[in-house]
Amino acid sequence: MTWQLQEAKQRFSELVRRTLEEGPQVVTRHGKEVVVVVSAEEYGRTGEKKPDFKEFLLSGPDLSVLDLERPKEMPRDVDL
């Protein structure tokens, strides 16, 4: 079913009930589809998996292209 945004706001409980009983519900704004409401169970089946911290770090940019070597010369002398 398709719902206009104003109607979806006014009848939110029914929107949720129909989502659970009938499946995804489309909400429109100014005649254009803007969102689809799905049950938590269906959303969980989409395969969307949050990465763990290690996966997050490993998914970052390739740092091997940077020159990260330390200088070999000794530090300067400082009088204390």
Summary of the structure (lengths in Angstrom):
residues: 80
radius of gyration: 26.6
end to end distance: 78.2
largest distance: 79.2
contacts: 124
relative contact order: 0.12
helix: 39%
strand: 18%
